[in-house]
Amino acid sequence: MIEGFVTVKQIAKKWGVSVRTVQTMCSEGRIEGATKFGDVWAIPINAEKPTDNRITTGMYKNWRKPKGE
């Protein structure tokens, strides 16, 4: 890999997330400095993990059930 950059697999292991999650973060522009070379992402060594934007409050738990059940 290019000096000063690491692979998606290395970052995924470092951050404790899946490779696909890191790829998605790169394609959404959430990792500053990530660059795509052909079909491979190069991520700066000192890149910081973006915040997780998923909703984990349970706010949407059972949202399909009608009220009163």
PQR file of N, CA, C, O and H, with PARSE charges and radii, in Angstrom:
ATOM      1  N   MET A   1       0.852  -1.186   0.000 -0.4000 1.5000
ATOM      2  CA  MET A   1       0.000   0.000   0.000 -0.0000 2.0000
ATOM      3  C   MET A   1       0.891   1.240   0.000  0.5500 1.7000
ATOM      4  O   MET A   1       2.098   1.153   0.227 -0.5500 1.4000
ATOM      5  N   ILE A   2       0.299   2.353  -0.249 -0.4000 1.5000
ATOM      6  CA  ILE A   2       1.001   3.624  -0.305 -0.0000 2.0000
ATOM      7  C   ILE A   2       1.401   4.053   1.117  0.5500 1.7000
ATOM      8  O   ILE A   2       0.641   3.862   2.066 -0.5500 1.4000
ATOM      9  H   ILE A   2      -0.681   2.424  -0.433  0.4000 1.0000
ATOM     10  N   GLU A   3       2.571   4.619   1.245 -0.4000 1.5000
ATOM     11  CA  GLU A   3       3.048   5.037   2.562 -0.0000 2.0000
ATOM     12  C   GLU A   3       2.124   6.093   3.170  0.5500 1.7000
ATOM     13  O   GLU A   3       1.722   7.041   2.495 -0.5500 1.4000
ATOM     14  H   GLU A   3       3.188   4.774   0.474  0.4000 1.0000
ATOM     15  N   GLY A   4       1.797   5.920   4.434 -0.4000 1.5000
ATOM     16  CA  GLY A   4       0.907   6.845   5.131 -0.0000 2.0000
ATOM     17  C   GLY A   4      -0.555   6.446   5.037  0.5500 1.7000
ATOM     18  O   GLY A   4      -1.413   7.101   5.629 -0.5500 1.4000
ATOM     19  H   GLY A   4       2.123   5.149   4.982  0.4000 1.0000
ATOM     20  N   PHE A   5      -0.853   5.380   4.301 -0.4000 1.5000
ATOM     21  CA  PHE A   5      -2.222   4.909   4.138 -0.0000 2.0000
ATOM     22  C   PHE A   5      -2.311   3.438   4.534  0.5500 1.7000
ATOM     23  O   PHE A   5      -1.321   2.708   4.491 -0.5500 1.4000
ATOM     24  H   PHE A   5      -0.157   4.847   3.820  0.4000 1.0000
ATOM     25  N   VAL A   6      -3.508   3.020   4.919 -0.4000 1.5000
ATOM     26  CA  VAL A   6      -3.764   1.616   5.254 -0.0000 2.0000
ATOM     27  C   VAL A   6      -4.975   1.133   4.461  0.5500 1.7000
ATOM     28  O   VAL A   6      -5.678   1.925   3.832 -0.5500 1.4000
ATOM     29  H   VAL A   6      -4.312   3.613   4.954  0.4000 1.0000
ATOM     30  N   THR A   7      -5.205  -0.173   4.500 -0.4000 1.5000
ATOM     31  CA  THR A   7      -6.313  -0.765   3.762 -0.0000 2.0000
ATOM     32  C   THR A   7      -7.594  -0.751   4.591  0.5500 1.7000
ATOM     33  O   THR A   7      -7.577  -0.510   5.798 -0.5500 1.4000
ATOM     34  H   THR A   7      -4.634  -0.816   5.010  0.4000 1.0000
ATOM     35  N   VAL A   8      -8.685  -1.014   3.915 -0.4000 1.5000
ATOM     36  CA  VAL A   8      -9.990  -1.105   4.578 -0.0000 2.0000
ATOM     37  C   VAL A   8      -9.970  -2.216   5.622  0.5500 1.7000
ATOM     38  O   VAL A   8     -10.510  -2.055   6.717 -0.5500 1.4000
ATOM     39  H   VAL A   8      -8.698  -1.211   2.935  0.4000 1.0000
ATOM     40  N   LYS A   9      -9.357  -3.327   5.286 -0.4000 1.5000
ATOM     41  CA  LYS A   9      -9.294  -4.473   6.205 -0.0000 2.0000
ATOM     42  C   LYS A   9      -8.547  -4.116   7.491  0.5500 1.7000
ATOM     43  O   LYS A   9      -8.973  -4.500   8.581 -0.5500 1.4000
ATOM     44  H   LYS A   9      -8.919  -3.458   4.397  0.4000 1.0000
ATOM     45  N   GLN A  10      -7.444  -3.388   7.371 -0.4000 1.5000
ATOM     46  CA  GLN A  10      -6.666  -2.998   8.550 -0.0000 2.0000
ATOM     47  C   GLN A  10      -7.456  -2.037   9.443  0.5500 1.7000
ATOM     48  O   GLN A  10      -7.444  -2.173  10.667 -0.5500 1.4000
ATOM     49  H   GLN A  10      -7.098  -3.077   6.486  0.4000 1.0000
ATOM     50  N   ILE A  11      -8.136  -1.075   8.835 -0.4000 1.5000
ATOM     51  CA  ILE A  11      -8.941  -0.115   9.608 -0.0000 2.0000
ATOM     52  C   ILE A  11     -10.119  -0.823  10.271  0.5500 1.7000
ATOM     53  O   ILE A  11     -10.445  -0.533  11.422 -0.5500 1.4000
ATOM     54  H   ILE A  11      -8.145  -0.965   7.841  0.4000 1.0000
ATOM     55  N   ALA A  12     -10.757  -1.746   9.558 -0.4000 1.5000
ATOM     56  CA  ALA A  12     -11.893  -2.482  10.124 -0.0000 2.0000
ATOM     57  C   ALA A  12     -11.468  -3.233  11.385  0.5500 1.7000
ATOM     58  O   ALA A  12     -12.188  -3.245  12.383 -0.5500 1.4000
ATOM     59  H   ALA A  12     -10.492  -1.981   8.623  0.4000 1.0000
ATOM     60  N   LYS A  13     -10.310  -3.851  11.331 -0.4000 1.5000
ATOM     61  CA  LYS A  13      -9.808  -4.581  12.500 -0.0000 2.0000
ATOM     62  C   LYS A  13      -9.483  -3.613  13.642  0.5500 1.7000
ATOM     63  O   LYS A  13      -9.788  -3.890  14.802 -0.5500 1.4000
ATOM     64  H   LYS A  13      -9.725  -3.841  10.520  0.4000 1.0000
ATOM     65  N   LYS A  14      -8.867  -2.488  13.309 -0.4000 1.5000
ATOM     66  CA  LYS A  14      -8.482  -1.490  14.319 -0.0000 2.0000
ATOM     67  C   LYS A  14      -9.707  -0.896  15.021  0.5500 1.7000
ATOM     68  O   LYS A  14      -9.699  -0.705  16.237 -0.5500 1.4000
ATOM     69  H   LYS A  14      -8.619  -2.264  12.367  0.4000 1.0000
ATOM     70  N   TRP A  15     -10.756  -0.608  14.250 -0.4000 1.5000
ATOM     71  CA  TRP A  15     -11.959   0.027  14.790 -0.0000 2.0000
ATOM     72  C   TRP A  15     -12.980  -0.971  15.313  0.5500 1.7000
ATOM     73  O   TRP A  15     -13.935  -0.572  15.979 -0.5500 1.4000
ATOM     74  H   TRP A  15     -10.763  -0.763  13.263  0.4000 1.0000
ATOM     75  N   GLY A  16     -12.808  -2.247  15.032 -0.4000 1.5000
ATOM     76  CA  GLY A  16     -13.740  -3.265  15.508 -0.0000 2.0000
ATOM     77  C   GLY A  16     -15.058  -3.275  14.766  0.5500 1.7000
ATOM     78  O   GLY A  16     -16.103  -3.537  15.361 -0.5500 1.4000
ATOM     79  H   GLY A  16     -12.032  -2.571  14.490  0.4000 1.0000
ATOM     80  N   VAL A  17     -15.026  -2.993  13.469 -0.4000 1.5000
ATOM     81  CA  VAL A  17     -16.227  -3.016  12.632 -0.0000 2.0000
ATOM     82  C   VAL A  17     -15.953  -3.901  11.423  0.5500 1.7000
ATOM     83  O   VAL A  17     -14.826  -4.353  11.219 -0.5500 1.4000
ATOM     84  H   VAL A  17     -14.177  -2.781  12.985  0.4000 1.0000
ATOM     85  N   SER A  18     -16.988  -4.148  10.623 -0.4000 1.5000
ATOM     86  CA  SER A  18     -16.805  -4.998   9.446 -0.0000 2.0000
ATOM     87  C   SER A  18     -16.144  -4.229   8.307  0.5500 1.7000
ATOM     88  O   SER A  18     -16.155  -2.998   8.276 -0.5500 1.4000
ATOM     89  H   SER A  18     -17.903  -3.781  10.789  0.4000 1.0000
ATOM     90  N   VAL A  19     -15.576  -4.974   7.385 -0.4000 1.5000
ATOM     91  CA  VAL A  19     -14.952  -4.375   6.203 -0.0000 2.0000
ATOM     92  C   VAL A  19     -16.002  -3.607   5.410  0.5500 1.7000
ATOM     93  O   VAL A  19     -15.734  -2.507   4.926 -0.5500 1.4000
ATOM     94  H   VAL A  19     -15.568  -5.974   7.410  0.4000 1.0000
ATOM     95  N   ARG A  20     -17.190  -4.178   5.274 -0.4000 1.5000
ATOM     96  CA  ARG A  20     -18.273  -3.535   4.517 -0.0000 2.0000
ATOM     97  C   ARG A  20     -18.665  -2.197   5.150  0.5500 1.7000
ATOM     98  O   ARG A  20     -18.962  -1.242   4.433 -0.5500 1.4000
ATOM     99  H   ARG A  20     -17.408  -5.071   5.666  0.4000 1.0000
ATOM    100  N   THR A  21     -18.670  -2.120   6.473 -0.4000 1.5000
ATOM    101  CA  THR A  21     -19.001  -0.868   7.155 -0.0000 2.0000
ATOM    102  C   THR A  21     -17.984   0.210   6.811  0.5500 1.7000
ATOM    103  O   THR A  21     -18.358   1.356   6.563 -0.5500 1.4000
ATOM    104  H   THR A  21     -18.429  -2.896   7.055  0.4000 1.0000
ATOM    105  N   VAL A  22     -16.714  -0.141   6.793 -0.4000 1.5000
ATOM    106  CA  VAL A  22     -15.664   0.823   6.451 -0.0000 2.0000
ATOM    107  C   VAL A  22     -15.802   1.255   4.988  0.5500 1.7000
ATOM    108  O   VAL A  22     -15.641   2.434   4.672 -0.5500 1.4000
ATOM    109  H   VAL A  22     -16.410  -1.073   6.995  0.4000 1.0000
ATOM    110  N   GLN A  23     -16.098   0.314   4.103 -0.4000 1.5000
ATOM    111  CA  GLN A  23     -16.300   0.653   2.697 -0.0000 2.0000
ATOM    112  C   GLN A  23     -17.462   1.628   2.531  0.5500 1.7000
ATOM    113  O   GLN A  23     -17.379   2.572   1.745 -0.5500 1.4000
ATOM    114  H   GLN A  23     -16.230  -0.644   4.359  0.4000 1.0000
ATOM    115  N   THR A  24     -18.532   1.400   3.264 -0.4000 1.5000
ATOM    116  CA  THR A  24     -19.691   2.292   3.207 -0.0000 2.0000
ATOM    117  C   THR A  24     -19.331   3.676   3.724  0.5500 1.7000
ATOM    118  O   THR A  24     -19.708   4.683   3.126 -0.5500 1.4000
ATOM    119  H   THR A  24     -18.599   0.633   3.903  0.4000 1.0000
ATOM    120  N   MET A  25     -18.600   3.727   4.837 -0.4000 1.5000
ATOM    121  CA  MET A  25     -18.162   5.019   5.378 -0.0000 2.0000
ATOM    122  C   MET A  25     -17.322   5.778   4.361  0.5500 1.7000
ATOM    123  O   MET A  25     -17.469   6.991   4.213 -0.5500 1.4000
ATOM    124  H   MET A  25     -18.293   2.909   5.323  0.4000 1.0000
ATOM    125  N   CYS A  26     -16.446   5.071   3.664 -0.4000 1.5000
ATOM    126  CA  CYS A  26     -15.595   5.709   2.644 -0.0000 2.0000
ATOM    127  C   CYS A  26     -16.441   6.258   1.503  0.5500 1.7000
ATOM    128  O   CYS A  26     -16.257   7.402   1.087 -0.5500 1.4000
ATOM    129  H   CYS A  26     -16.326   4.086   3.785  0.4000 1.0000
ATOM    130  N   SER A  27     -17.361   5.454   0.998 -0.4000 1.5000
ATOM    131  CA  SER A  27     -18.167   5.884  -0.139 -0.0000 2.0000
ATOM    132  C   SER A  27     -19.105   7.026   0.221  0.5500 1.7000
ATOM    133  O   SER A  27     -19.471   7.817  -0.648 -0.5500 1.4000
ATOM    134  H   SER A  27     -17.511   4.525   1.335  0.4000 1.0000
ATOM    135  N   GLU A  28     -19.503   7.128   1.491 -0.4000 1.5000
ATOM    136  CA  GLU A  28     -20.362   8.228   1.939 -0.0000 2.0000
ATOM    137  C   GLU A  28     -19.552   9.473   2.289  0.5500 1.7000
ATOM    138  O   GLU A  28     -20.128  10.517   2.596 -0.5500 1.4000
ATOM    139  H   GLU A  28     -19.206   6.486   2.197  0.4000 1.0000
ATOM    140  N   GLY A  29     -18.216   9.374   2.246 -0.4000 1.5000
ATOM    141  CA  GLY A  29     -17.360  10.518   2.543 -0.0000 2.0000
ATOM    142  C   GLY A  29     -17.221  10.809   4.026  0.5500 1.7000
ATOM    143  O   GLY A  29     -16.891  11.931   4.408 -0.5500 1.4000
ATOM    144  H   GLY A  29     -17.748   8.526   1.996  0.4000 1.0000
ATOM    145  N   ARG A  30     -17.468   9.814   4.865 -0.4000 1.5000
ATOM    146  CA  ARG A  30     -17.422  10.016   6.317 -0.0000 2.0000
ATOM    147  C   ARG A  30     -16.024   9.862   6.896  0.5500 1.7000
ATOM    148  O   ARG A  30     -15.792  10.231   8.048 -0.5500 1.4000
ATOM    149  H   ARG A  30     -17.736   8.902   4.554  0.4000 1.0000
ATOM    150  N   ILE A  31     -15.078   9.318   6.111 -0.4000 1.5000
ATOM    151  CA  ILE A  31     -13.695   9.181   6.571 -0.0000 2.0000
ATOM    152  C   ILE A  31     -12.859  10.207   5.813  0.5500 1.7000
ATOM    153  O   ILE A  31     -12.647  10.091   4.606 -0.5500 1.4000
ATOM    154  H   ILE A  31     -15.267   9.019   5.176  0.4000 1.0000
ATOM    155  N   GLU A  32     -12.400  11.191   6.533 -0.4000 1.5000
ATOM    156  CA  GLU A  32     -11.649  12.276   5.914 -0.0000 2.0000
ATOM    157  C   GLU A  32     -10.315  11.781   5.364  0.5500 1.7000
ATOM    158  O   GLU A  32      -9.559  11.111   6.067 -0.5500 1.4000
ATOM    159  H   GLU A  32     -12.572  11.285   7.513  0.4000 1.0000
ATOM    160  N   GLY A  33     -10.033  12.109   4.125 -0.4000 1.5000
ATOM    161  CA  GLY A  33      -8.775  11.743   3.497 -0.0000 2.0000
ATOM    162  C   GLY A  33      -8.786  10.402   2.791  0.5500 1.7000
ATOM    163  O   GLY A  33      -7.795  10.034   2.160 -0.5500 1.4000
ATOM    164  H   GLY A  33     -10.647  12.653   3.554  0.4000 1.0000
ATOM    165  N   ALA A  34      -9.888   9.658   2.884 -0.4000 1.5000
ATOM    166  CA  ALA A  34      -9.966   8.363   2.203 -0.0000 2.0000
ATOM    167  C   ALA A  34     -10.015   8.597   0.697  0.5500 1.7000
ATOM    168  O   ALA A  34     -10.768   9.442   0.213 -0.5500 1.4000
ATOM    169  H   ALA A  34     -10.693   9.958   3.397  0.4000 1.0000
ATOM    170  N   THR A  35      -9.207   7.841  -0.033 -0.4000 1.5000
ATOM    171  CA  THR A  35      -9.102   7.994  -1.479 -0.0000 2.0000
ATOM    172  C   THR A  35      -9.245   6.632  -2.131  0.5500 1.7000
ATOM    173  O   THR A  35      -8.772   5.624  -1.607 -0.5500 1.4000
ATOM    174  H   THR A  35      -8.595   7.155   0.360  0.4000 1.0000
ATOM    175  N   LYS A  36      -9.897   6.615  -3.269 -0.4000 1.5000
ATOM    176  CA  LYS A  36     -10.081   5.350  -3.980 -0.0000 2.0000
ATOM    177  C   LYS A  36      -9.093   5.264  -5.135  0.5500 1.7000
ATOM    178  O   LYS A  36      -9.019   6.165  -5.971 -0.5500 1.4000
ATOM    179  H   LYS A  36     -10.282   7.434  -3.695  0.4000 1.0000
ATOM    180  N   PHE A  37      -8.339   4.178  -5.174 -0.4000 1.5000
ATOM    181  CA  PHE A  37      -7.404   3.897  -6.251 -0.0000 2.0000
ATOM    182  C   PHE A  37      -7.916   2.668  -6.984  0.5500 1.7000
ATOM    183  O   PHE A  37      -7.756   1.547  -6.502 -0.5500 1.4000
ATOM    184  H   PHE A  37      -8.399   3.446  -4.495  0.4000 1.0000
ATOM    185  N   GLY A  38      -8.529   2.868  -8.139 -0.4000 1.5000
ATOM    186  CA  GLY A  38      -9.146   1.745  -8.849 -0.0000 2.0000
ATOM    187  C   GLY A  38     -10.345   1.264  -8.061  0.5500 1.7000
ATOM    188  O   GLY A  38     -11.328   1.990  -7.915 -0.5500 1.4000
ATOM    189  H   GLY A  38      -8.659   3.779  -8.530  0.4000 1.0000
ATOM    190  N   ASP A  39     -10.271   0.042  -7.550 -0.4000 1.5000
ATOM    191  CA  ASP A  39     -11.373  -0.486  -6.737 -0.0000 2.0000
ATOM    192  C   ASP A  39     -10.973  -0.693  -5.280  0.5500 1.7000
ATOM    193  O   ASP A  39     -11.642  -1.422  -4.547 -0.5500 1.4000
ATOM    194  H   ASP A  39      -9.472  -0.548  -7.668  0.4000 1.0000
ATOM    195  N   VAL A  40      -9.873  -0.049  -4.858 -0.4000 1.5000
ATOM    196  CA  VAL A  40      -9.363  -0.199  -3.494 -0.0000 2.0000
ATOM    197  C   VAL A  40      -9.343   1.154  -2.791  0.5500 1.7000
ATOM    198  O   VAL A  40      -8.899   2.153  -3.357 -0.5500 1.4000
ATOM    199  H   VAL A  40      -9.330   0.543  -5.453  0.4000 1.0000
ATOM    200  N   TRP A  41      -9.830   1.174  -1.551 -0.4000 1.5000
ATOM    201  CA  TRP A  41      -9.795   2.398  -0.750 -0.0000 2.0000
ATOM    202  C   TRP A  41      -8.472   2.480   0.004  0.5500 1.7000
ATOM    203  O   TRP A  41      -7.986   1.488   0.547 -0.5500 1.4000
ATOM    204  H   TRP A  41     -10.191   0.363  -1.092  0.4000 1.0000
ATOM    205  N   ALA A  42      -7.900   3.684   0.026 -0.4000 1.5000
ATOM    206  CA  ALA A  42      -6.698   3.955   0.820 -0.0000 2.0000
ATOM    207  C   ALA A  42      -7.111   4.957   1.896  0.5500 1.7000
ATOM    208  O   ALA A  42      -7.626   6.033   1.594 -0.5500 1.4000
ATOM    209  H   ALA A  42      -8.295   4.490  -0.415  0.4000 1.0000
ATOM    210  N   ILE A  43      -6.881   4.590   3.141 -0.4000 1.5000
ATOM    211  CA  ILE A  43      -7.316   5.403   4.268 -0.0000 2.0000
ATOM    212  C   ILE A  43      -6.084   5.884   5.034  0.5500 1.7000
ATOM    213  O   ILE A  43      -5.195   5.088   5.336 -0.5500 1.4000
ATOM    214  H   ILE A  43      -6.463   3.716   3.386  0.4000 1.0000
ATOM    215  N   PRO A  44      -6.022   7.191   5.353 -0.5600 1.5000
ATOM    216  CA  PRO A  44      -4.868   7.690   6.108  0.2800 2.0000
ATOM    217  C   PRO A  44      -4.703   6.944   7.430  0.5500 1.7000
ATOM    218  O   PRO A  44      -5.684   6.592   8.084 -0.5500 1.4000
ATOM    219  N   ILE A  45      -3.461   6.711   7.809 -0.4000 1.5000
ATOM    220  CA  ILE A  45      -3.166   5.978   9.049 -0.0000 2.0000
ATOM    221  C   ILE A  45      -3.798   6.654  10.260  0.5500 1.7000
ATOM    222  O   ILE A  45      -4.295   5.981  11.163 -0.5500 1.4000
ATOM    223  H   ILE A  45      -2.664   6.997   7.278  0.4000 1.0000
ATOM    224  N   ASN A  46      -3.778   7.977  10.278 -0.4000 1.5000
ATOM    225  CA  ASN A  46      -4.271   8.711  11.444 -0.0000 2.0000
ATOM    226  C   ASN A  46      -5.752   9.074  11.347  0.5500 1.7000
ATOM    227  O   ASN A  46      -6.214   9.938  12.092 -0.5500 1.4000
ATOM    228  H   ASN A  46      -3.375   8.524   9.545  0.4000 1.0000
ATOM    229  N   ALA A  47      -6.511   8.435  10.447 -0.4000 1.5000
ATOM    230  CA  ALA A  47      -7.945   8.721  10.303 -0.0000 2.0000
ATOM    231  C   ALA A  47      -8.679   8.348  11.586  0.5500 1.7000
ATOM    232  O   ALA A  47      -8.384   7.336  12.221 -0.5500 1.4000
ATOM    233  H   ALA A  47      -6.136   7.732   9.842  0.4000 1.0000
ATOM    234  N   GLU A  48      -9.640   9.190  11.949 -0.4000 1.5000
ATOM    235  CA  GLU A  48     -10.431   8.926  13.150 -0.0000 2.0000
ATOM    236  C   GLU A  48     -11.742   8.262  12.770  0.5500 1.7000
ATOM    237  O   GLU A  48     -12.315   8.536  11.716 -0.5500 1.4000
ATOM    238  H   GLU A  48      -9.880  10.012  11.433  0.4000 1.0000
ATOM    239  N   LYS A  49     -12.201   7.387  13.646 -0.4000 1.5000
ATOM    240  CA  LYS A  49     -13.449   6.661  13.402 -0.0000 2.0000
ATOM    241  C   LYS A  49     -14.629   7.635  13.481  0.5500 1.7000
ATOM    242  O   LYS A  49     -14.785   8.351  14.471 -0.5500 1.4000
ATOM    243  H   LYS A  49     -11.735   7.165  14.502  0.4000 1.0000
ATOM    244  N   PRO A  50     -15.460   7.658  12.429 -0.5600 1.5000
ATOM    245  CA  PRO A  50     -16.639   8.536  12.465  0.2800 2.0000
ATOM    246  C   PRO A  50     -17.654   8.049  13.498  0.5500 1.7000
ATOM    247  O   PRO A  50     -17.638   6.883  13.890 -0.5500 1.4000
ATOM    248  N   THR A  51     -18.523   8.938  13.930 -0.4000 1.5000
ATOM    249  CA  THR A  51     -19.553   8.550  14.883 -0.0000 2.0000
ATOM    250  C   THR A  51     -20.565   7.638  14.210  0.5500 1.7000
ATOM    251  O   THR A  51     -20.767   7.701  12.998 -0.5500 1.4000
ATOM    252  H   THR A  51     -18.535   9.886  13.612  0.4000 1.0000
ATOM    253  N   ASP A  52     -21.194   6.793  15.007 -0.4000 1.5000
ATOM    254  CA  ASP A  52     -22.206   5.865  14.510 -0.0000 2.0000
ATOM    255  C   ASP A  52     -23.541   6.595  14.504  0.5500 1.7000
ATOM    256  O   ASP A  52     -24.019   7.022  15.555 -0.5500 1.4000
ATOM    257  H   ASP A  52     -21.029   6.742  15.992  0.4000 1.0000
ATOM    258  N   ASN A  53     -24.144   6.740  13.334 -0.4000 1.5000
ATOM    259  CA  ASN A  53     -25.389   7.507  13.211 -0.0000 2.0000
ATOM    260  C   ASN A  53     -26.644   6.657  13.331  0.5500 1.7000
ATOM    261  O   ASN A  53     -27.755   7.151  13.137 -0.5500 1.4000
ATOM    262  H   ASN A  53     -23.756   6.393  12.480  0.4000 1.0000
ATOM    263  N   ARG A  54     -26.468   5.366  13.655 -0.4000 1.5000
ATOM    264  CA  ARG A  54     -27.659   4.524  13.783 -0.0000 2.0000
ATOM    265  C   ARG A  54     -28.425   4.882  15.057  0.5500 1.7000
ATOM    266  O   ARG A  54     -27.838   5.326  16.044 -0.5500 1.4000
ATOM    267  H   ARG A  54     -25.565   4.964  13.813  0.4000 1.0000
ATOM    268  N   ILE A  55     -29.726   4.684  15.019 -0.4000 1.5000
ATOM    269  CA  ILE A  55     -30.581   4.961  16.175 -0.0000 2.0000
ATOM    270  C   ILE A  55     -30.610   3.714  17.047  0.5500 1.7000
ATOM    271  O   ILE A  55     -31.017   2.644  16.593 -0.5500 1.4000
ATOM    272  H   ILE A  55     -30.202   4.323  14.217  0.4000 1.0000
ATOM    273  N   THR A  56     -30.178   3.851  18.301 -0.4000 1.5000
ATOM    274  CA  THR A  56     -30.110   2.694  19.196 -0.0000 2.0000
ATOM    275  C   THR A  56     -30.952   2.900  20.454  0.5500 1.7000
ATOM    276  O   THR A  56     -30.770   2.187  21.441 -0.5500 1.4000
ATOM    277  H   THR A  56     -29.847   4.720  18.670  0.4000 1.0000
ATOM    278  N   THR A  57     -31.865   3.860  20.429 -0.4000 1.5000
ATOM    279  CA  THR A  57     -32.667   4.159  21.604 -0.0000 2.0000
ATOM    280  C   THR A  57     -33.861   3.235  21.772  0.5500 1.7000
ATOM    281  O   THR A  57     -34.491   3.230  22.829 -0.5500 1.4000
ATOM    282  H   THR A  57     -32.013   4.439  19.627  0.4000 1.0000
ATOM    283  N   GLY A  58     -34.184   2.452  20.748 -0.4000 1.5000
ATOM    284  CA  GLY A  58     -35.382   1.626  20.801 -0.0000 2.0000
ATOM    285  C   GLY A  58     -36.597   2.389  20.353  0.5500 1.7000
ATOM    286  O   GLY A  58     -37.715   1.881  20.431 -0.5500 1.4000
ATOM    287  H   GLY A  58     -33.672   2.456  19.889  0.4000 1.0000
ATOM    288  N   MET A  59     -36.396   3.603  19.885 -0.4000 1.5000
ATOM    289  CA  MET A  59     -37.489   4.475  19.471 -0.0000 2.0000
ATOM    290  C   MET A  59     -38.365   3.824  18.398  0.5500 1.7000
ATOM    291  O   MET A  59     -39.573   4.060  18.369 -0.5500 1.4000
ATOM    292  H   MET A  59     -35.487   4.015  19.822  0.4000 1.0000
ATOM    293  N   TYR A  60     -37.783   3.015  17.523 -0.4000 1.5000
ATOM    294  CA  TYR A  60     -38.534   2.417  16.431 -0.0000 2.0000
ATOM    295  C   TYR A  60     -38.841   0.948  16.662  0.5500 1.7000
ATOM    296  O   TYR A  60     -39.234   0.241  15.734 -0.5500 1.4000
ATOM    297  H   TYR A  60     -36.802   2.823  17.546  0.4000 1.0000
ATOM    298  N   LYS A  61     -38.667   0.487  17.885 -0.4000 1.5000
ATOM    299  CA  LYS A  61     -38.972  -0.901  18.206 -0.0000 2.0000
ATOM    300  C   LYS A  61     -40.474  -1.131  18.053  0.5500 1.7000
ATOM    301  O   LYS A  61     -41.287  -0.356  18.556 -0.5500 1.4000
ATOM    302  H   LYS A  61     -38.348   1.062  18.639  0.4000 1.0000
ATOM    303  N   ASN A  62     -40.823  -2.191  17.360 -0.4000 1.5000
ATOM    304  CA  ASN A  62     -42.224  -2.565  17.118 -0.0000 2.0000
ATOM    305  C   ASN A  62     -43.020  -1.449  16.430  0.5500 1.7000
ATOM    306  O   ASN A  62     -44.203  -1.271  16.723 -0.5500 1.4000
ATOM    307  H   ASN A  62     -40.162  -2.820  16.951  0.4000 1.0000
ATOM    308  N   TRP A  63     -42.409  -0.720  15.549 -0.4000 1.5000
ATOM    309  CA  TRP A  63     -43.091   0.407  14.894 -0.0000 2.0000
ATOM    310  C   TRP A  63     -44.194  -0.033  13.949  0.5500 1.7000
ATOM    311  O   TRP A  63     -45.041   0.777  13.573 -0.5500 1.4000
ATOM    312  H   TRP A  63     -41.449  -0.865  15.311  0.4000 1.0000
ATOM    313  N   ARG A  64     -44.202  -1.285  13.563 -0.4000 1.5000
ATOM    314  CA  ARG A  64     -45.245  -1.756  12.649 -0.0000 2.0000
ATOM    315  C   ARG A  64     -46.518  -2.211  13.373  0.5500 1.7000
ATOM    316  O   ARG A  64     -47.580  -2.326  12.761 -0.5500 1.4000
ATOM    317  H   ARG A  64     -43.514  -1.943  13.868  0.4000 1.0000
ATOM    318  N   LYS A  65     -46.403  -2.464  14.665 -0.4000 1.5000
ATOM    319  CA  LYS A  65     -47.572  -2.917  15.414 -0.0000 2.0000
ATOM    320  C   LYS A  65     -48.513  -1.737  15.647  0.5500 1.7000
ATOM    321  O   LYS A  65     -48.073  -0.643  16.002 -0.5500 1.4000
ATOM    322  H   LYS A  65     -45.541  -2.370  15.163  0.4000 1.0000
ATOM    323  N   PRO A  66     -49.817  -1.967  15.444 -0.5600 1.5000
ATOM    324  CA  PRO A  66     -50.790  -0.905  15.731  0.2800 2.0000
ATOM    325  C   PRO A  66     -50.797  -0.583  17.222  0.5500 1.7000
ATOM    326  O   PRO A  66     -50.536  -1.456  18.050 -0.5500 1.4000
ATOM    327  N   LYS A  67     -51.088   0.642  17.553 -0.4000 1.5000
ATOM    328  CA  LYS A  67     -51.148   1.066  18.953 -0.0000 2.0000
ATOM    329  C   LYS A  67     -52.240   0.282  19.672  0.5500 1.7000
ATOM    330  O   LYS A  67     -53.301   0.024  19.105 -0.5500 1.4000
ATOM    331  H   LYS A  67     -51.300   1.351  16.880  0.4000 1.0000
ATOM    332  N   GLY A  68     -51.981  -0.089  20.899 -0.4000 1.5000
ATOM    333  CA  GLY A  68     -52.965  -0.789  21.715 -0.0000 2.0000
ATOM    334  C   GLY A  68     -52.802  -2.294  21.713  0.5500 1.7000
ATOM    335  O   GLY A  68     -53.570  -2.989  22.378 -0.5500 1.4000
ATOM    336  H   GLY A  68     -51.118   0.121  21.360  0.4000 1.0000
ATOM    337  N   GLU A  69     -51.840  -2.817  20.996 -0.4000 1.5000
ATOM    338  CA  GLU A  69     -51.629  -4.267  20.993 -0.0000 2.0000
ATOM    339  C   GLU A  69     -50.583  -4.663  21.984  0.5500 1.7000
ATOM    340  O   GLU A  69     -50.276  -5.848  22.117 -0.5500 1.4000
ATOM    341  H   GLU A  69     -51.216  -2.252  20.456  0.4000 1.0000
TER
END
